[in-house]
Amino acid sequence: MFDINSGELVVIGVVALIAIGPKELPGVLRMVGQWVGKARRMAGEFQSQFQEAMREAEMADLKKSFDEVSEAARGVSTGNLMSATTKDIEETLKDSVAVAPPAPAEPTETASAVDAAAPTAPHDPVEGKTGS
């Protein structure tokens, strides 16, 4: 966690000995040790609770997938697989028919409109004759 090598630990010890004094140093070290122990226990508790929550979530996922497989197996064993598939297809078709609006009807042309739109014979202006 902390990158403290042996040389740095000696320097910290000497500074603590000078600052705290030799009489009170054992009591202070005991108190620091208790704090470190509490911190480690709390970290261990947190880690174990986290792992337990992960196991519970994993178990819930496994139970869900097991239930899905068991339901599928039950459907196959009773012969309901084909009827369930047919039912799903029928529902999908009903939904698609209900959702799709009908196509608008196109107007039909009358005979007079077709005759009016028919091309006429080309007229040759030079000779004054019509084609044919």
C-alpha positions in Angstrom: 0.0 0.0 0.0 2.6 2.5 1.1 6.0 2.3 -0.6 8.2 2.6 2.5 11.6 0.9 2.4 13.7 0.0 5.5 15.8 3.2 5.4 12.7 5.4 5.5 11.3 3.3 8.3 14.4 3.9 10.4 14.2 7.6 9.8 10.5 7.6 10.9 11.5 5.7 14.0 14.3 8.1 15.0 12.0 11.1 14.4 9.3 9.5 16.5 11.8 8.7 19.3 13.0 12.3 19.4 9.5 13.9 19.0 7.6 11.6 21.4 10.3 10.5 23.8 11.4 7.1 25.0 8.8 6.9 27.8 5.6 7.4 25.7 6.8 5.7 22.5 5.6 2.1 23.4 2.1 3.4 24.2 1.9 5.5 21.0 3.1 2.5 18.9 0.5 0.3 20.6 -2.2 2.8 19.7 -1.0 3.1 16.1 -1.0 -0.7 15.9 -4.6 -0.8 17.1 -5.7 1.8 14.5 -4.0 -0.2 11.7 -5.7 -3.4 13.0 -9.1 -1.7 13.0 -8.5 -0.3 9.4 -7.5 -3.8 8.2 -10.6 -5.4 9.8 -12.9 -2.8 8.3 -11.3 -3.4 4.9 -11.6 -7.1 5.2 -15.3 -6.8 6.2 -16.0 -4.6 3.3 -14.3 -7.0 0.9 -16.2 -10.0 2.3 -19.5 -8.2 2.1 -18.7 -7.1 -1.5 -17.8 -10.7 -2.5 -21.0 -12.0 -0.8 -23.1 -9.5 -2.8 -21.4 -10.6 -6.0 -22.1 -14.2 -5.2 -25.7 -13.4 -4.5 -26.0 -11.6 -7.8 -24.4 -14.4 -9.6 -26.7 -16.9 -8.0 -29.7 -14.8 -9.0 -28.5 -14.8 -12.6 -27.9 -18.6 -12.5 -31.4 -19.1 -11.1 -33.0 -17.0 -13.8 -31.2 -18.8 -16.6 -32.1 -22.2 -15.0 -35.7 -21.2 -14.8 -35.7 -20.2 -18.5 -34.1 -23.5 -19.5 -36.5 -25.4 -17.4 -39.5 -23.6 -18.9 -38.2 -24.3 -22.4 -37.6 -28.0 -21.5 -41.1 -28.2 -20.1 -42.6 -26.7 -23.3 -40.6 -29.2 -25.5 -41.6 -32.2 -23.4 -45.3 -31.4 -23.5 -45.3 -30.7 -27.2 -46.2 -27.0 -26.8 -43.2 -25.8 -28.7 -45.0 -25.8 -32.1 -48.2 -24.3 -30.7 -46.2 -21.6 -28.9 -44.3 -20.7 -32.0 -47.5 -20.6 -34.1 -49.1 -18.4 -31.5 -46.2 -16.0 -31.5 -46.3 -15.8 -35.3 -50.0 -15.2 -35.3 -49.7 -12.4 -32.8 -46.9 -10.8 -34.8 -49.0 -10.9 -37.9 -52.0 -9.4 -36.2 -49.8 -6.7 -34.8 -48.3 -5.9 -38.2 -51.7 -5.8 -39.9 -53.1 -3.6 -37.2 -50.2 -1.2 -37.4 -49.9 -1.0 -41.2 -52.5 1.5 -42.7 -54.2 0.4 -45.9 -52.7 1.6 -49.1 -54.7 4.5 -50.8 -56.6 3.5 -53.9 -55.2 4.9 -57.2 -57.7 6.7 -59.5 -58.5 4.8 -62.7 -58.4 6.5 -66.0 -61.5 6.8 -68.1 -61.6 5.9 -71.8 -62.1 9.5 -72.9 -59.0 10.6 -70.9 -57.0 7.8 -72.5 -58.2 8.9 -76.0 -57.3 12.5 -75.3 -53.8 11.6 -74.2 -53.2 9.3 -77.2 -50.6 10.6 -79.6 -51.7 11.9 -82.9 -50.1 11.2 -86.2 -47.2 13.5 -86.9 -47.7 16.4 -89.3 -45.1 17.2 -91.9 -45.2 20.9 -92.4 -43.1 20.8 -95.6 -45.4 18.6 -97.6 -48.6 19.3 -95.7 -49.3 15.6 -95.2 -50.0 13.7 -92.1 -48.0 10.5 -91.4 -49.3 7.0 -92.2 
